[in-house]
Amino acid sequence: AKQKYIMGIVHEIKSPIAAVQSYLDIIMEGFVGSVSKIILDKIKKARTRTDEAVQMINNVLRISQLKQLDIIGYEAVRPEEILNKLVRRYSEKYDKKNVSVKFEDKREVKSMIEADKILLEMAFSNILGNSVKYARRNGNVEVRLSEEKNEIEIEFCDDGIGIPPEEFDQIFNQFYRASNVTDNEFEGSGLGLSLVKEIIERHEGNITVQSPSRLGDLVSPGTSFIVRLP
């Protein structure tokens, strides 16, 4: 009963946020008159933060549904279609940061997998979103899809700030954020990777992290998240 109550309250929080977004959009589109560039930049940042809030709420709701209702529906899924879609989305979102986001499918046979398409897209989106977010300006993010025996492997690799090795075991805990992330003032809730791990394990897969990554250097060690799914 407590879990259902929390889910109801969290869902209702989206309504006032949506109202705030509407007012911000009205100002950004010039319906209340012109505003200075400085003010407009602040409003755009506020709009971005409300998008992050809605995404956070959706993550909380989905985690609650997974834990309470065990909701997962399997269908035949083409992982390359999901990854191509996400690469295009994040290339546009971080265009001003000028991060190169590339996808490579190294498989000879384009096998399909049995998965919950919505959940899998949510998991991949969280990982790729982090990769692009923490990549350095004018940096690189690579997504590689490969297959070995009865598993597919997806590597999300960046040349960003990296993760301290001693914190690998903690980054998948709810609300935990790596120490160097807070030091560099990157915003976030610490919920994304917890959701990712939950989804991957529900699909009988696993996720591991490596830092430094193959794209990193001494200044920006980078991070690789590797997902394996049957």
BELURZI-V812426 format. One record per residue. N is the residue number from 1. D_LAST is the distance of its C-alpha to the last C-alpha in Angstrom with 1 decimal. Layout:
# BELURZI-V812426
n=N d_last=D_LAST
n=N d_last=D_LAST
This chain:
# BELURZI-V812426
n=1 d_last=34.8
n=2 d_last=34.8
n=3 d_last=31.2
n=4 d_last=32.2
n=5 d_last=35.4
n=6 d_last=33.6
n=7 d_last=31.2
n=8 d_last=34.3
n=9 d_last=36.2
n=10 d_last=33.4
n=11 d_last=33.0
n=12 d_last=36.8
n=13 d_last=36.8
n=14 d_last=35.3
n=15 d_last=38.6
n=16 d_last=41.0
n=17 d_last=38.6
n=18 d_last=38.4
n=19 d_last=42.2
n=20 d_last=42.5
n=21 d_last=40.3
n=22 d_last=42.6
n=23 d_last=45.7
n=24 d_last=44.1
n=25 d_last=43.3
n=26 d_last=46.9
n=27 d_last=48.2
n=28 d_last=45.9
n=29 d_last=46.9
n=30 d_last=50.5
n=31 d_last=51.7
n=32 d_last=53.7
n=33 d_last=55.2
n=34 d_last=54.5
n=35 d_last=53.2
n=36 d_last=53.3
n=37 d_last=50.5
n=38 d_last=50.2
n=39 d_last=49.8
n=40 d_last=47.4
n=41 d_last=45.1
n=42 d_last=45.1
n=43 d_last=44.4
n=44 d_last=41.4
n=45 d_last=40.0
n=46 d_last=40.7
n=47 d_last=38.8
n=48 d_last=35.8
n=49 d_last=35.9
n=50 d_last=36.0
n=51 d_last=32.9
n=52 d_last=31.2
n=53 d_last=32.7
n=54 d_last=31.3
n=55 d_last=27.8
n=56 d_last=28.2
n=57 d_last=29.4
n=58 d_last=26.5
n=59 d_last=24.1
n=60 d_last=26.1
n=61 d_last=26.2
n=62 d_last=22.4
n=63 d_last=21.9
n=64 d_last=24.6
n=65 d_last=23.2
n=66 d_last=19.8
n=67 d_last=21.8
n=68 d_last=24.5
n=69 d_last=23.3
n=70 d_last=19.6
n=71 d_last=19.3
n=72 d_last=15.9
n=73 d_last=15.8
n=74 d_last=12.9
n=75 d_last=13.6
n=76 d_last=12.5
n=77 d_last=12.2
n=78 d_last=13.1
n=79 d_last=12.0
n=80 d_last=15.0
n=81 d_last=17.3
n=82 d_last=16.6
n=83 d_last=16.9
n=84 d_last=20.1
n=85 d_last=21.6
n=86 d_last=21.2
n=87 d_last=22.6
n=88 d_last=25.6
n=89 d_last=26.1
n=90 d_last=26.2
n=91 d_last=28.3
n=92 d_last=30.9
n=93 d_last=30.8
n=94 d_last=31.5
n=95 d_last=33.8
n=96 d_last=36.8
n=97 d_last=35.0
n=98 d_last=34.4
n=99 d_last=30.9
n=100 d_last=29.2
n=101 d_last=25.6
n=102 d_last=23.9
n=103 d_last=20.6
n=104 d_last=19.5
n=105 d_last=16.8
n=106 d_last=16.8
n=107 d_last=14.6
n=108 d_last=16.8
n=109 d_last=14.9
n=110 d_last=14.0
n=111 d_last=10.9
n=112 d_last=10.3
n=113 d_last=7.4
n=114 d_last=8.4
n=115 d_last=9.6
n=116 d_last=13.0
n=117 d_last=14.4
n=118 d_last=17.3
n=119 d_last=15.5
n=120 d_last=12.9
n=121 d_last=16.1
n=122 d_last=17.9
n=123 d_last=15.6
n=124 d_last=15.6
n=125 d_last=19.3
n=126 d_last=20.2
n=127 d_last=18.8
n=128 d_last=20.4
n=129 d_last=23.5
n=130 d_last=23.9
n=131 d_last=23.5
n=132 d_last=26.2
n=133 d_last=28.4
n=134 d_last=28.7
n=135 d_last=29.0
n=136 d_last=32.6
n=137 d_last=34.9
n=138 d_last=34.7
n=139 d_last=31.5
n=140 d_last=28.1
n=141 d_last=24.6
n=142 d_last=21.9
n=143 d_last=18.4
n=144 d_last=16.4
n=145 d_last=13.3
n=146 d_last=12.2
n=147 d_last=9.8
n=148 d_last=9.9
n=149 d_last=9.3
n=150 d_last=5.9
n=151 d_last=4.5
n=152 d_last=6.4
n=153 d_last=9.1
n=154 d_last=11.7
n=155 d_last=15.0
n=156 d_last=17.8
n=157 d_last=20.9
n=158 d_last=24.5
n=159 d_last=28.0
n=160 d_last=29.1
n=161 d_last=30.6
n=162 d_last=27.8
n=163 d_last=27.0
n=164 d_last=29.1
n=165 d_last=27.1
n=166 d_last=28.7
n=167 d_last=27.1
n=168 d_last=23.4
n=169 d_last=23.0
n=170 d_last=24.8
n=171 d_last=23.6
n=172 d_last=20.9
n=173 d_last=23.7
n=174 d_last=25.3
n=175 d_last=28.3
n=176 d_last=28.0
n=177 d_last=28.8
n=178 d_last=29.1
n=179 d_last=32.8
n=180 d_last=33.2
n=181 d_last=31.9
n=182 d_last=34.7
n=183 d_last=37.1
n=184 d_last=36.4
n=185 d_last=36.9
n=186 d_last=33.6
n=187 d_last=33.2
n=188 d_last=30.3
n=189 d_last=29.6
n=190 d_last=26.9
n=191 d_last=24.8
n=192 d_last=22.2
n=193 d_last=20.0
n=194 d_last=20.3
n=195 d_last=18.9
n=196 d_last=16.0
n=197 d_last=15.0
n=198 d_last=15.5
n=199 d_last=13.3
n=200 d_last=10.3
n=201 d_last=10.8
n=202 d_last=11.4
n=203 d_last=7.9
n=204 d_last=7.0
n=205 d_last=6.4
n=206 d_last=9.6
n=207 d_last=12.3
n=208 d_last=15.2
n=209 d_last=18.5
n=210 d_last=20.9
n=211 d_last=24.5
n=212 d_last=26.4
n=213 d_last=24.2
n=214 d_last=24.7
n=215 d_last=26.7
n=216 d_last=28.9
n=217 d_last=32.4
n=218 d_last=34.9
n=219 d_last=35.9
n=220 d_last=32.4
n=221 d_last=29.8
n=222 d_last=26.8
n=223 d_last=23.4
n=224 d_last=19.8
n=225 d_last=16.9
n=226 d_last=13.5
n=227 d_last=10.3
n=228 d_last=6.9
n=229 d_last=3.8
n=230 d_last=0.0
